[in-house]
Amino acid sequence: MKFPGAIPLLIATALLSGCGFWGGESEVEPSKLVDFSAEKQVDVAWSAQIGSGPGTMYHQFVPAVGDVNVYAADSRGEVVALSRVDGRKVWESDLDLVLSGGIGAGYGTVVVASEDGDVVALNAETGEELWRARAASEVVAQPQVNADLVVVQVINGQVAAYDRVTGEHRWTFDSQIPQLSLRGTSAPVLTSNVTLTGFANGKLVAIDNRSGSALWEQRVALAEGRSELERIVDIDGRPLIFNGIVFVGSYQGRLLALNPRGAQVIWAQDFSTYRGLAAGFGNVYAVSADDEIGAFDAGSSASVWHQDALRYRGLTSPVSLGDTLVVGDAQGYLHFMSQIDGHFVARYNFDSSGVFSDPVVVDDTLYVFSNDGKLSALTLN
């Protein structure tokens, strides 16, 4: 598979494929895998098949990990709950919908969304449908759940909130987005009082959960350049809160550290990314648009290490697992790097269909979901 370098998919008046849509000589080959001596071993606790999977078009399907179960869905509307202990199927619900994003879960509620804007809440214990609501457009990022609200980010620049119990619409926040943007949106960070999310216009916004109004906004990237392509500044990765600081990155923009109380900029680094961030060992980790991985000191922004051996392999967002950093790639490999200096400590050939879904780590277990629907719980020893 060839990758066009930076952009997995674009939205304009037409939808463009992310695998080689430039065509011709501008296509680049993914970096070949380098040899190294493995220091750790990947063990499979269990594996399960989730329908036909999310597919191989660029997507943001992410499983949700609860206290007891793991929840996942395929693009055809099959939603499954599996035991975290052994992967045993607890329940399955077949929705008559084409799903377009990951699963949100919390407070006894599981939430999915469709490419037509349907938002569906299910009982986390039984899979019984609780309610359906309708957003203004497609929801491609993972819905977020707290005790009171279900919040979804819509591809047209809106963020919509619904009552978690009844599904009643609470509020909608509108943001103007440019005509041309990346295929995807940021998944909001939902706290008890505030929804924090980024938009295709390069702004990070804190939204009051009671009223839906903006508490503050901060520009992460400024659209520059003559062409519309050069002016794309999407924030598609989920913001990260680490040690009381908000971190966020943008495409063709910056990596920013902010004080969440007043949005004051603590530090900024030029860095282009459309993925989420990870943190650990006092560092913030980011994957660049051309799949180079950078580690930055969370307090000062100083570069700690840089790993460029995975360029153009179509990496996922990074996650921290113990003392390692993990990314998946579009050819189905998982790459494990030391958080100290970025050297490779393990590699695992997970699934040849590829891994576009961001891995999830809970209690030192890595949950990985392939494009063909293979969901596994892995440990590193």
C-alpha positions as CSV (number, residue, x, y, z in Angstrom):
1,M,0.0,0.0,0.0
2,K,1.3,3.5,-0.9
3,F,0.7,6.6,1.1
4,P,0.5,10.1,-0.2
5,G,2.6,11.5,2.6
6,A,0.6,13.6,5.0
7,I,-3.1,13.4,4.4
8,P,-5.2,10.3,4.9
9,L,-8.3,11.8,3.4
10,L,-9.7,15.2,2.5
11,I,-13.2,16.5,2.6
12,A,-14.3,19.2,0.1
13,T,-17.3,19.1,-2.2
14,A,-16.1,15.6,-3.1
15,L,-14.5,12.9,-1.0
16,L,-11.0,11.8,-2.0
17,S,-9.5,8.5,-1.2
18,G,-6.6,8.6,1.2
19,C,-4.5,5.8,-0.3
20,G,-2.7,7.3,-3.3
21,F,-5.3,10.0,-4.2
22,W,-2.5,12.2,-5.5
23,G,-1.5,9.5,-8.0
24,G,1.6,9.4,-10.1
25,E,5.0,10.4,-8.9
26,S,3.9,12.0,-5.6
27,E,3.2,8.7,-4.0
28,V,5.7,7.5,-1.5
29,E,6.5,4.0,-0.2
30,P,6.3,3.2,3.5
31,S,9.6,2.8,5.2
32,K,10.9,-0.7,5.3
33,L,11.0,-2.4,8.7
34,V,14.4,-2.1,10.4
35,D,16.0,-5.1,12.1
36,F,16.6,-4.9,15.9
37,S,17.0,-7.3,18.8
38,A,13.7,-7.6,20.6
39,E,13.9,-6.9,24.3
40,K,10.3,-7.7,25.2
41,Q,7.6,-10.2,24.0
42,V,4.0,-9.6,23.1
43,D,1.5,-12.1,24.6
44,V,-2.1,-12.5,23.5
45,A,-4.5,-12.8,26.3
46,W,-7.5,-13.3,24.0
47,S,-8.8,-12.4,20.5
48,A,-12.3,-12.0,19.1
49,Q,-13.9,-11.2,15.8
50,I,-16.2,-8.1,15.6
51,G,-18.4,-8.6,12.6
52,S,-16.7,-7.5,9.4
53,G,-14.7,-4.7,11.1
54,P,-14.6,-1.0,10.3
55,G,-13.1,-1.5,6.9
56,T,-10.0,-0.1,5.1
57,M,-11.2,3.4,4.4
58,Y,-9.7,6.0,6.8
59,H,-11.7,5.8,10.0
60,Q,-11.7,6.6,13.7
61,F,-13.3,3.4,15.1
62,V,-12.0,3.0,18.7
63,P,-13.1,0.4,21.2
64,A,-14.3,1.5,24.6
65,V,-13.0,-0.3,27.7
66,G,-15.2,-0.3,30.8
67,D,-14.7,-1.7,34.3
68,V,-15.9,-5.2,33.3
69,N,-16.4,-5.3,29.5
70,V,-14.8,-4.1,26.3
71,Y,-17.2,-2.6,23.7
72,A,-16.6,-2.6,19.9
73,A,-18.6,-2.2,16.7
74,D,-18.2,-2.8,13.0
75,S,-19.3,-0.4,10.2
76,R,-22.4,-2.5,9.5
77,G,-24.0,-1.8,12.9
78,E,-22.9,-4.8,14.9
79,V,-22.2,-3.7,18.5
80,V,-20.6,-6.3,20.8
81,A,-19.7,-6.4,24.5
82,L,-16.8,-8.8,25.5
83,S,-15.5,-9.8,28.9
84,R,-12.2,-8.1,29.7
85,V,-11.0,-11.3,31.4
86,D,-11.3,-13.8,28.5
87,G,-12.9,-12.1,25.5
88,R,-16.1,-14.0,26.0
89,K,-19.1,-12.4,24.2
90,V,-21.5,-10.9,26.8
91,W,-24.0,-9.5,24.4
92,E,-24.5,-8.4,20.8
93,S,-26.8,-5.8,19.3
94,D,-27.4,-5.5,15.6
95,L,-28.4,-1.9,14.7
96,D,-29.8,-1.1,11.3
97,L,-27.3,1.6,10.7
98,V,-24.0,2.2,8.9
99,L,-21.7,3.2,11.8
100,S,-19.0,5.8,11.2
101,G,-17.1,6.2,14.5
102,G,-15.9,4.6,17.6
103,I,-17.8,3.6,20.7
104,G,-18.2,5.7,23.8
105,A,-19.0,4.1,27.2
106,G,-19.5,5.2,30.8
107,Y,-22.0,5.3,33.6
108,G,-23.9,2.2,32.3
109,T,-24.3,3.6,28.8
110,V,-22.7,2.6,25.5
111,V,-23.0,5.1,22.6
112,V,-22.4,4.7,18.9
113,A,-23.1,7.1,15.9
114,S,-23.8,6.6,12.2
115,E,-22.8,8.3,9.0
116,D,-26.3,9.8,8.8
117,G,-26.0,11.4,12.2
118,D,-27.9,8.9,14.3
119,V,-26.7,8.8,17.9
120,V,-27.8,5.5,19.7
121,A,-27.4,4.7,23.4
122,L,-27.4,1.1,24.6
123,N,-27.5,-0.4,28.1
124,A,-24.0,-1.4,28.9
125,E,-25.0,-4.6,30.8
126,T,-27.6,-5.9,28.3
127,G,-27.2,-4.2,24.9
128,E,-30.8,-3.0,25.0
129,E,-31.4,0.2,23.1
130,L,-32.1,3.1,25.4
131,W,-32.7,6.0,23.0
132,R,-31.9,7.4,19.6
133,A,-31.2,11.0,18.7
134,R,-30.2,12.8,15.5
135,A,-27.2,15.0,15.0
136,A,-26.9,17.4,12.1
137,S,-24.4,15.3,10.1
138,E,-22.0,12.4,10.3
139,V,-20.2,11.6,13.5
140,V,-16.8,10.1,12.8
141,A,-15.1,10.5,16.2
142,Q,-15.7,8.5,19.4
143,P,-18.7,9.8,21.4
144,Q,-18.0,10.9,24.9
145,V,-20.0,10.1,28.0
146,N,-20.1,11.5,31.6
147,A,-22.7,11.2,34.3
148,D,-25.0,13.8,32.7
149,L,-24.2,14.1,29.0
150,V,-23.4,12.3,25.8
151,V,-21.3,14.6,23.6
152,V,-20.6,14.1,19.9
153,Q,-18.5,16.1,17.5
154,V,-20.2,16.4,14.1
155,I,-18.2,16.6,10.9
156,N,-19.9,19.9,9.9
157,G,-18.2,21.7,12.8
158,Q,-20.9,21.3,15.5
159,V,-20.6,19.7,18.9
160,A,-23.9,18.4,20.2
161,A,-24.8,17.3,23.8
162,Y,-27.7,15.0,24.8
163,D,-29.0,14.0,28.2
164,R,-27.3,10.7,29.0
165,V,-30.5,9.1,30.4
166,T,-33.2,10.4,28.1
167,G,-31.4,11.4,24.9
168,E,-33.0,14.9,25.1
169,H,-31.0,17.5,23.2
170,R,-29.3,19.8,25.6
171,W,-27.2,22.1,23.4
172,T,-25.3,22.6,20.2
173,F,-22.1,24.5,19.8
174,D,-21.3,25.8,16.2
175,S,-17.9,26.4,14.8
176,Q,-17.2,27.7,11.3
177,I,-15.0,25.3,9.4
178,P,-13.1,25.9,6.1
179,Q,-14.3,24.4,2.8
180,L,-11.4,22.0,2.6
181,S,-10.4,19.9,5.6
182,L,-9.1,16.5,6.6
183,R,-11.4,13.6,6.8
184,G,-12.0,13.4,10.6
185,T,-12.7,15.4,13.7
186,S,-11.2,15.7,17.1
187,A,-12.9,13.5,19.8
188,P,-13.8,15.8,22.7
189,V,-12.4,15.6,26.2
190,L,-15.5,15.6,28.4
191,T,-15.1,16.5,32.1
192,S,-17.9,17.1,34.6
193,N,-18.1,20.8,33.8
194,V,-16.3,21.4,30.5
195,T,-16.1,19.9,27.0
196,L,-12.7,20.5,25.4
197,T,-12.3,20.0,21.7
198,G,-10.5,21.2,18.5
199,F,-11.9,22.1,15.1
200,A,-10.9,22.2,11.5
201,N,-10.3,26.0,11.7
202,G,-7.3,25.4,14.0
203,K,-9.0,26.5,17.2
204,L,-9.2,24.7,20.6
205,V,-12.4,25.6,22.4
206,A,-13.6,25.0,26.0
207,I,-17.4,24.6,26.1
208,D,-19.5,25.1,29.2
209,N,-21.5,21.8,29.8
210,R,-24.4,23.6,31.3
211,S,-25.1,26.1,28.5
212,G,-23.1,25.0,25.5
213,S,-21.4,28.4,25.2
214,A,-17.6,28.9,24.8
215,L,-15.7,29.6,28.0
216,W,-12.5,30.3,26.0
217,E,-10.9,29.5,22.7
218,Q,-7.3,29.4,21.6
219,R,-5.9,29.4,18.1
220,V,-3.5,26.5,17.8
221,A,-2.6,27.0,14.1
222,L,-3.0,29.9,11.7
223,A,-4.0,29.1,8.1
224,E,-1.2,30.3,5.8
225,G,-0.2,29.8,2.2
226,R,-1.7,30.5,-1.2
227,S,-3.5,27.2,-1.9
228,E,-6.4,25.7,0.0
229,L,-4.2,22.6,0.7
230,E,-1.5,24.8,2.3
231,R,-4.1,26.4,4.5
232,I,-5.5,23.2,6.1
233,V,-4.9,23.5,9.9
234,D,-7.3,20.8,11.3
235,I,-7.2,19.7,14.9
236,D,-8.2,16.0,14.4
237,G,-6.4,14.5,17.4
238,R,-8.0,14.4,20.8
239,P,-6.6,16.9,23.2
240,L,-4.6,15.5,26.1
241,I,-4.7,16.6,29.8
242,F,-1.4,15.6,31.6
243,N,-0.2,16.9,34.9
244,G,-2.9,19.6,34.9
245,I,-1.9,21.0,31.5
246,V,-3.8,20.7,28.2
247,F,-1.7,19.6,25.2
248,V,-3.0,19.7,21.6
249,G,-1.6,19.4,18.1
250,S,-2.8,20.6,14.7
251,Y,-2.1,19.7,11.1
252,Q,0.5,22.1,9.5
253,G,0.5,24.0,12.8
254,R,1.9,23.6,16.3
255,L,2.0,21.4,19.3
256,L,0.7,23.6,22.2
257,A,0.8,23.4,26.0
258,L,-2.0,25.4,27.7
259,N,-3.1,26.4,31.1
260,P,-6.7,25.1,31.1
261,R,-8.1,27.8,33.4
262,G,-7.4,30.7,31.0
263,A,-6.0,29.2,27.9
264,Q,-2.6,30.9,28.4
265,V,0.1,29.3,26.2
266,I,2.8,27.7,28.3
267,W,4.9,26.6,25.3
268,A,4.6,25.9,21.5
269,Q,6.5,23.8,19.1
270,D,6.1,23.8,15.3
271,F,4.8,20.3,14.6
272,S,2.3,19.0,12.1
273,T,0.0,16.2,13.3
274,Y,-3.6,15.0,12.8
275,R,-3.5,12.4,15.6
276,G,-3.9,12.2,19.3
277,L,-1.1,12.6,21.8
278,A,0.2,10.4,24.6
279,A,2.2,11.1,27.8
280,G,4.5,9.3,30.2
281,F,7.9,9.7,31.9
282,G,7.4,13.4,32.0
283,N,7.1,13.6,28.2
284,V,4.4,14.3,25.6
285,Y,4.5,12.1,22.5
286,A,3.3,13.0,19.1
287,V,3.2,11.4,15.6
288,S,3.8,13.8,12.8
289,A,1.9,14.0,9.5
290,D,4.6,12.0,7.8
291,D,4.8,9.4,10.6
292,E,7.8,10.5,12.5
293,I,7.5,10.2,16.3
294,G,8.6,13.0,18.6
295,A,9.0,13.1,22.4
296,F,8.9,16.5,24.1
297,D,9.5,17.4,27.7
298,A,6.0,18.2,29.0
299,G,7.3,21.2,31.1
300,S,9.7,22.9,28.7
301,S,8.9,21.5,25.2
302,A,12.6,20.5,24.8
303,S,13.0,17.6,22.3
304,V,13.9,14.4,24.2
305,W,14.1,12.0,21.3
306,H,13.0,11.5,17.7
307,Q,12.2,8.3,15.8
308,D,12.0,8.5,12.0
309,A,12.2,4.8,11.1
310,L,8.4,4.5,10.5
311,R,7.9,7.3,8.0
312,Y,4.9,6.9,5.8
313,R,3.7,3.7,7.4
314,G,0.3,5.2,8.3
315,L,0.6,5.2,12.0
316,T,-2.1,5.4,14.7
317,S,-2.0,7.8,17.6
318,P,0.5,6.7,20.2
319,V,-0.3,5.1,23.5
320,S,1.8,4.5,26.6
321,L,2.2,1.0,27.9
322,G,4.4,0.5,30.9
323,D,7.8,2.0,30.0
324,T,7.1,1.7,26.2
325,L,5.3,3.8,23.6
326,V,3.1,1.9,21.1
327,V,1.8,2.7,17.6
328,G,0.0,0.6,15.0
329,D,0.4,0.9,11.3
330,A,-1.5,0.5,8.1
331,Q,0.2,-2.8,7.3
332,G,-1.0,-4.3,10.6
333,Y,2.2,-4.1,12.7
334,L,2.5,-2.9,16.2
335,H,5.7,-1.1,17.1
336,F,6.9,-0.8,20.7
337,M,9.5,1.9,21.6
338,S,11.3,2.8,24.8
339,Q,9.9,5.9,26.3
340,I,13.4,6.9,27.5
341,D,15.1,7.2,24.1
342,G,12.7,5.9,21.4
343,H,14.6,2.7,20.4
344,F,12.5,-0.3,19.4
345,V,12.0,-2.9,22.0
346,A,9.4,-5.1,20.3
347,R,7.3,-5.6,17.1
348,Y,4.2,-7.6,16.6
349,N,2.5,-8.6,13.3
350,F,-1.0,-8.2,14.4
351,D,-3.2,-8.3,11.3
352,S,-2.4,-7.8,7.6
353,S,-5.7,-5.9,7.1
354,G,-4.0,-3.0,8.9
355,V,-4.7,-1.0,12.0
356,F,-6.3,2.4,11.6
357,S,-8.0,2.4,15.0
358,D,-6.1,4.0,17.8
359,P,-5.0,1.4,20.4
360,V,-6.3,1.6,24.0
361,V,-4.4,0.9,27.2
362,V,-6.1,0.1,30.4
363,D,-4.4,-1.6,33.4
364,D,-1.3,-2.5,31.5
365,T,-3.4,-4.3,28.8
366,L,-3.3,-3.1,25.2
367,Y,-6.5,-3.4,23.2
368,V,-6.0,-3.4,19.4
369,F,-8.8,-3.4,16.7
370,S,-7.9,-4.2,13.1
371,N,-9.6,-3.1,9.9
372,D,-11.0,-6.6,9.4
373,G,-12.5,-6.7,12.9
374,K,-10.0,-8.6,15.0
375,L,-10.0,-7.3,18.5
376,S,-7.3,-8.5,20.9
377,A,-6.1,-7.9,24.4
378,L,-2.3,-7.9,24.5
379,T,0.3,-7.6,27.2
380,L,4.1,-6.9,26.9
381,N,6.5,-8.9,29.0
